[in-house]
Amino acid sequence: MNFEGKIALVTGASRGIGRAIAETLAARGAKVIGTATSENGAQAISDYLGANGKGLMLNVTDPASIESVLEKIRAEFGEVDILVNNAGITRDNLLMRMKDEEWNDIIETNLSSVFRLSKAVMRAMMKKRHGRIITIGSVVVPWEMAVRPTTLRRKRA
């Protein structure tokens, strides 16, 4: 596939699956904006993307951070054509030991952020009558529910 002229936003692009997706989209012609939770991570993304994109710091749990990043993208690149919701966390803990704040962090990062980011880019996609939203899930789901109850909940949600 050729993504020439497309603008792609990939969350959690500093390593792993997110990095591989960002590199693949860039290699196929897209301008890629990859996000990380730290300035160092964002710089690492900028370094590996080079002229094919940019890394930005984003807190996917913060609506103001999402809006700020989208404003930067619009100003520099234009509207997002492809959104890859890849950011995710886990707190490997038994359910009976898990604190409410751990649970809330997981839900905000892995579930609520998908809603917020998708909603934020959808209007422009609908106006253009074109766009793609891809949400990455985990392959860990069927494995040891007693240890990873949050993974199961978010992937089934």
C-alpha positions as CSV (number, residue, x, y, z in Angstrom):
1,M,0.0,0.0,0.0
2,N,1.1,3.5,-0.7
3,F,0.4,6.2,1.9
4,E,1.9,9.1,0.0
5,G,0.4,12.4,1.1
6,K,-1.3,10.8,4.2
7,I,-0.8,12.1,7.8
8,A,-0.6,9.3,10.4
9,L,-0.7,9.7,14.1
10,V,0.7,6.7,16.0
11,T,0.5,6.7,19.8
12,G,3.0,4.8,21.8
13,A,5.5,4.9,18.9
14,S,8.8,5.0,20.9
15,R,9.3,1.2,20.8
16,G,7.8,-2.2,20.0
17,I,4.7,-2.5,17.9
18,G,4.2,1.3,17.7
19,R,7.7,1.9,16.4
20,A,7.3,-0.8,13.8
21,I,4.0,0.6,12.7
22,A,5.4,4.2,12.5
23,E,8.4,3.0,10.5
24,T,6.3,1.0,8.1
25,L,3.9,3.9,7.5
26,A,6.8,6.3,6.9
27,A,8.5,3.8,4.5
28,R,5.3,3.7,2.5
29,G,5.1,7.4,2.1
30,A,3.1,8.7,5.1
31,K,4.1,11.7,7.2
32,V,4.1,10.1,10.6
33,I,3.7,11.8,14.0
34,G,4.6,9.3,16.7
35,T,3.9,10.0,20.4
36,A,5.7,9.1,23.6
37,T,5.2,10.0,27.2
38,S,8.5,11.8,27.6
39,E,10.6,14.3,25.7
40,N,13.4,11.8,25.4
41,G,10.9,9.3,23.8
42,A,9.6,12.0,21.5
43,Q,13.1,12.9,20.4
44,A,14.0,9.3,19.8
45,I,10.9,9.1,17.5
46,S,12.0,12.2,15.6
47,D,15.4,10.7,15.2
48,Y,14.3,7.5,13.7
49,L,11.6,9.1,11.5
50,G,13.9,11.8,10.2
51,A,12.3,13.8,7.4
52,N,9.4,11.4,7.3
53,G,7.7,12.7,10.5
54,K,8.1,13.9,14.0
55,G,7.9,12.7,17.6
56,L,5.7,14.6,20.1
57,M,5.1,14.2,23.8
58,L,1.5,13.2,24.6
59,N,-0.3,12.2,27.7
60,V,-3.2,10.2,26.3
61,T,-5.1,10.5,29.6
62,D,-5.2,14.3,29.4
63,P,-7.8,15.9,27.1
64,A,-5.8,19.1,27.1
65,S,-2.6,17.3,26.0
66,I,-4.6,15.5,23.2
67,E,-6.0,18.8,21.9
68,S,-2.5,20.5,22.1
69,V,-0.9,17.8,20.1
70,L,-3.6,17.8,17.5
71,E,-3.3,21.6,17.1
72,K,0.5,21.2,16.6
73,I,-0.2,18.4,14.0
74,R,-2.8,20.5,12.1
75,A,-0.5,23.6,12.1
76,E,2.5,21.7,10.8
77,F,1.1,18.8,8.7
78,G,-2.7,19.2,8.3
79,E,-5.5,16.9,9.5
80,V,-4.8,13.4,10.5
81,D,-5.8,10.7,7.9
82,I,-4.7,7.7,9.9
83,L,-4.9,7.2,13.7
84,V,-3.2,4.3,15.3
85,N,-4.3,3.9,18.9
86,N,-1.3,1.9,20.2
87,A,-0.5,3.5,23.6
88,G,-1.1,1.1,26.4
89,I,0.0,0.2,29.9
90,T,-0.4,-2.7,32.3
91,R,-0.1,-3.1,36.1
92,D,0.7,-6.8,36.6
93,N,-1.0,-7.3,39.9
94,L,-3.5,-9.7,41.4
95,L,-7.0,-8.1,41.3
96,M,-7.3,-8.4,45.1
97,R,-4.1,-6.3,45.5
98,M,-4.8,-3.7,42.8
99,K,-5.5,-0.2,44.0
100,D,-8.2,1.9,42.5
101,E,-5.7,4.4,41.1
102,E,-3.9,1.6,39.3
103,W,-7.2,0.4,37.7
104,N,-8.1,3.9,36.8
105,D,-4.7,4.6,35.2
106,I,-5.1,1.5,33.0
107,I,-8.7,2.3,32.0
108,E,-7.8,5.9,31.2
109,T,-4.7,4.9,29.1
110,N,-6.0,1.8,27.4
111,L,-9.7,2.6,26.9
112,S,-10.7,6.2,27.5
113,S,-7.8,7.5,25.4
114,V,-9.0,5.5,22.4
115,F,-12.4,7.2,22.7
116,R,-10.9,10.7,23.1
117,L,-8.4,10.5,20.3
118,S,-10.8,8.8,17.9
119,K,-13.5,11.4,18.6
120,A,-11.0,14.2,18.2
121,V,-9.9,13.2,14.6
122,M,-13.2,11.8,13.4
123,R,-14.9,15.0,12.3
124,A,-12.1,15.9,9.9
125,M,-12.1,12.4,8.5
126,M,-15.8,12.5,7.9
127,K,-15.5,15.9,6.3
128,K,-12.9,14.5,3.9
129,R,-14.9,11.3,3.5
130,H,-11.7,9.4,4.2
131,G,-9.8,8.2,7.2
132,R,-8.7,5.2,9.1
133,I,-8.7,4.5,12.8
134,I,-6.8,1.4,14.0
135,T,-6.7,0.3,17.6
136,I,-4.1,-2.1,18.7
137,G,-5.0,-4.8,21.3
138,S,-2.9,-7.2,23.3
139,V,-2.2,-10.9,22.6
140,V,-1.9,-11.4,26.4
141,V,-5.7,-11.5,26.9
142,P,-6.3,-15.3,27.1
143,W,-3.3,-15.7,29.5
144,E,-3.8,-15.9,33.3
145,M,-6.8,-13.8,34.0
146,A,-6.1,-13.9,37.7
147,V,-2.8,-12.1,37.2
148,R,-3.9,-9.8,34.4
149,P,-7.5,-8.9,34.9
150,T,-7.1,-5.4,33.5
151,T,-5.8,-6.7,30.2
152,L,-8.9,-8.9,29.8
153,R,-11.3,-6.1,30.7
154,R,-9.9,-3.5,28.4
155,K,-9.5,-5.8,25.4
156,R,-13.1,-7.0,25.8
157,A,-14.5,-3.5,26.3
